[in-house]
Amino acid sequence: MFKMTRQELAELLNISRGTLNNWEKEKPELIRLINQGLALDEQIEETKKYLEKLENIQKRAITSKKINLK
C-alpha cells in the first residue's frame, strides 16, 4: 500500500498543506480519487517489475534452449 504524509501529498500535488486541508474538508471524494490513483500507479509499477522479471526468465530459458516458450 502506498503511504505518505499529508505534507508529502501536498508537495507531490504542488499545493500548500492548507489547500490540501481545504480539499479534505470540502471535497473528500477528490482526495479519495487522488489516493486511488496513487495506489493504482504503484500497482502498475509493481506489475511492470514482475513482467520484466518474467521476460528475463524467458530470455534465459530460450538462450539456454532448455524450454521452448511460444
Phi, psi and omega in degrees: 000139181281122181235135174205159179284166177296324178297315179297320178296316179300317179295319178299321180275357180059045177229167178280161177298324178297318178298317178299317177301317179297318178299319181298323181282315188271328185221067182299332179294330177294315179296320178299316179295320178298313180297320178296320178296318178295319179295319179295319178300319179296318179296321178297317179297318178296318179298318178301318180299316180295320179296320177297319178297317179296320178297319178295320177297316180298315180299317179296320180295318180293318180298319181278353179058028178280325177223158180243105179261135179253000000 
